[in-house]
Amino acid sequence: MQLNSLVRQLETQGKTRNDPREKQAELFLKKGMELLHQAHLEKFKQTATLSQAVDALSASIKFKRTQPEPYLALAYILFIIEDFESAIEYLRETLRISPDHPDALGLLEIITQKSALSKSSSQPPSSRPPHFVAASESEAELDYDALYDQLEAFIVQQVSRVSLFPALRPRADSKGQKEILKFYQEIKEILLSAQKQMQILEEELEVQDLQTRLQPLEVLEKRFALLLQISEQIKVILQRIESEFEIAQQQVLSLGEIENRDDFQIMEENLESLLDTTDQLADEIEGLDQKGYPAPEVEGVYAKLVSEIEKLQDGIDELASRWST
């Protein structure tokens, strides 16, 4: 698939829905696609345009998590800025919703190939571990044995230190997510620094033992990355519950304004939509629990949503019985 056509395909797909119950999601999706198209025309040189596109697409997901296009568009943006790992996560979500989505499969193949190529070149870390030999030094000046010993000691020290990191759980609040992100970034920086030095050592020495010693850090990096992902899922679920509660509340208040059967039928359709969304939310909450990440902070607000929908159901049932007599 040609990348130049991906933006146009995404934009076209984003305009195909006409369900009035998806109005908010559709509006944000349309805005996000337009901004993405604009960024494409700007050759992605204006970061502000990309940032606005991300905000709009994220808002679309907030209102409807079962459409693949905003996830795919966000994956494309992350691919453009070369955040391949995050792009793949969004593509996985796209394919969870639409397993045979051709554009998602095509972009995933491109990212996988590009990511594999990028692994052959080192990325400069934000900081270098103390006492390490700089990669810019000439080969004649390098003491590979000394560098090996320094790196081995550094890895042992860091593995011991990060093992004392707190056992965090997913958090939907900003403060909690920042704490998880802080530990994740610290571990990632350690890995980048160590891997850069290993690339130097590989010119002369076998580094398999060092790679084995790094595995606990790699496991922790994946765990904190998953914590960030689950935290964001919980945050989005909470936002969706809040949005659905507001809709249900408005519908309850509108019960007294129903004057004919057409209005009544619309109200029944709105209730059906709320029930469908509530079922989807329940499945997502249960899915988190099955993965070992229960979300107790969601239970209270979800129960509040269910209660409001039951109130709406009771009101509709009362109107139906009144008109049947």
N, C-alpha and C positions, 0 to 999 in steps of 0.2 A: 504494500500500500504506500502511495506517495504521501509524504508528510504535508506537502503543500495543499493537498486536497482534503486533509483530515479536518481542518477548521471548517471548511465549507460543508463537509458531511455532517459534522457535529451541529452546525448551525441549522441545517435543513432538518435533521432529526429533532432538534429542540422545538421546531415549530409545528410538529405533527399532532400534538395533543390539543383537543378542543373541549375536554371535560371541564365544565364550569366549577366542579368541586376542586379542581387543581389550579385554580386561577392564580393564587399567590406563587405557587411553585413555578408555574409557567411564566409568569412575569419576570421573576428573578432569573429563570433559565434563559429566557430570551435576552434579557439585559446582559447576562454573563457571556452568551454566545456573541452578541454584538461587540462587546468589549474585547473578547478574544480575537474576533475577526479584525478589529481595529489594531490590536497588538500585532497581529500577523502582518498587516499592511505596514506597520511601523518597524517591521523586522525585529520585533521584540527588544527594541532599544529603550523604550519608555517603561521603566519598572512600575510607575504609578498606574498605567493602564492595566498591566497584569495584576497588580494588587487589587484594583477595583473589580476585575473579572473574577478573581478568587473570592472576594467578598460576596459578589452576587451569586456565584455558583454554590457557595457554602450555604447561603440563605435559601436557595432552591432546595437543597438537600434537607434543610431544617423542616420545610413544609411537606416534603414528600421524599422518603428515602428509597422508594421502590422504582425510581426511574434511573436508568443507567447513564443517561447523557451527562449530567453534571459530574459524576464520578470520572467518566472518560475524559471530559474536558479538563478537569483538575489534574488528571494523570498526564495529559498532554502538556499542561503548563509546567508541571514538575519535571517532565522530560526535558523541556526547553531549558530550564535552569540547572539541569543535570543532577537533580536529586532523584536518582534512579530508584533507590529503595522505597521512598515514599510513593513514587509514581507506580511502582509495582503493587503496592498495597491498595491504591485506588483502583487499579485495573482488576485486582482480585475481587474487590467489591462489585465492580461492574459485571464481572463474569459470574459472580454469585447470583446477581439479579437476572442476567441474561447470558447463560453459559456459552452460547454459540455466537455471541456478538462479534461479527467479522472485524470491525474497526478495533475493538479491544484486543482481539487476538493478534491482529496485525501490528498494533503498537507495542504489545507485549513482546513480540518477536524482535522488533527493532531495538527496544530497550535492552533486551537480554543480550543481543549481539553487541551493542555499543558498550554495555556494562562490562562484558567479558573483555573487550578490547581495552577499556580504561584501566583494568586491573594490571595491565602490563606496564603502566607508567605510574610513578609514585605521585601522590598529592602532598604538597607542603603542609605539614602540621602547623597549628597555631602556635605551638611552643615545642621546644626540644628538651628531652630529659637531660638533667645535668650530667656533665662529664662525657656526653656522647661525642663521637667524632662527626664533624659536619660532612655532609655528602659531597660538598664542593672541594674538599681537600684532594690533592692528587693521590693517585694510587700508591706512589712511592712513599708517601708520608703515612699511610694507613698501617696501623698495627691491628690486624684482623683478630688476633687472639685476645688482645686487650679489649677491643670493641665487643667481642663475644662475651667476655667475662662481665663487662659493664652492663650489657643488655640483659644477660641472665640475672644479675643481681637486681636490676631495675624491675624486671618482670616479677620476680619472687616477692619483692617489696610491695609492688602495686597489687598483686593478687591478695597478699595478706591484708593490705589496707582496705581494699574494696569489699573484702569479706565481712568487714565491720559495718558496711552500709546498712541502714535500717531496712527491715522487710516492709516495703511499701505496698499499698493496694491501690487500685485505680481510683482516681479522684476526679470529680466533675468540676470542682471549684478551681478558680484560677490559681490560687495560692498552692493548692495541692499539685496541680499540673506543673507549675514552675519548679517545685521541689523534685518531682520525677525527672523533668527535663534537665535539671542541673546535674543530677547523678549520671543520666544517660550521656550528656555531652562530655562529662569528665572521663567516663570510661571510653568513649569513642576517641577522645584525644589521646589517651594512653595507647590505645590500639594503633592509631595512625602513626604515632611516634615510634613505637616498637616495630611496626611493619616496615617503616621507611628504613630503619637501621638494618633489618633483616635483608632487605633488598641489596644493601651494600655488602653484607656478609656473604650472601649467596654467590658472589663473584669468586670466592676462595674457599668457603667452608660449608659444611652441611649444617642446615638450620632446623632440621626436623624436630629435634628435642626442644628447641626454643618455641616452635610453633605449637607443640604439645603443651608447653607450659602456659601458652596464651589462651588455651581453650576455656579455662574458667572465666576469663574476662570476656571472651566472645559469647559465652552462654549468658553472662550478666547483661551484656549489651543487648542481646535479643530479648531478654526478659524485660528490661526497662523500655525498649522500643514497643513491646507488646503492651506494657502498662500504659504508655502514652496513647496507643491506638484504642485500647479499651476505655480509657478515660474520656477520649473524644467521643466514642460511641455513647457512653453514658450521658455525657453532656448534651449530645444531640437528641437522645431519647427524652431527656428532661425537657428540652426546648419544645419538642414535638408534643409532649403531654400537655405542657402549658398552653401551647397554641390550640390544641384540640379542646382543652377545657374551656378556653375563651369562646370557641365556636359553640360548644354545647351550652354554655351559659347564655349566649345570645339567643340560641334557639328556644331555650326554656322561656326566656323573656318574651319571645315572639309568639308563644302559644295563644295568648289572649288576642292576637291580631288576626287570627285565622277566621275568614268569613265565608269561604266556599270550599268546595271539594278540590279545586285546583291547588289552592294554597295548602290544603291538607296533604295532598299527594306530594307536593314539593317538600313539605316537612318530613314526610315518611322517607323520602329519598335521602334527605339530609341525615336523618337518623341512621339509615342503612350505611351511609358513608362513614359516619362516626363509629358505628359498630365494627365495620371492616378495619378501620385504622386502629381501633382499640385491640382487635385481635392480632393485628400485625405487631403492635407494640408488645403485647403479651408474649408473642413468639420470640421477639428480640430479647426481651428481659429473660425469658427462660433459656434462650441460647447462651447468654452470658453466664447464667448460673451453671449450665451444663459444662461450660469451659472452665469452671472453677473460679469465676469472677462474679459472685453475687453482688447485686447493687441495692443495698438496703435503703439508700437515700431515694431510690425511685419508687419504692413500695407505697409510701404515704401519698405522694402526689398522684400515683396511678390509681389508688383507691378513691381519691377525691374525684378523679375524672370519671371512673366507673359510677360513682354515686350520682354525679350530675347527669350522666347519660341515662341512668335508671329513672331519674326524675323526669327527664324528657320523654322516656318511654311511657311512664305512667300518665303523663299529660296527654300524649297522643292516644293512648288506650281509652282514656276518659272521653276525649272528643269523639272517638270512633263509636263508643257505646251510646253517646248522646245522640249522634246522628242516625244511629240504626233504629232508634225508637220512634 
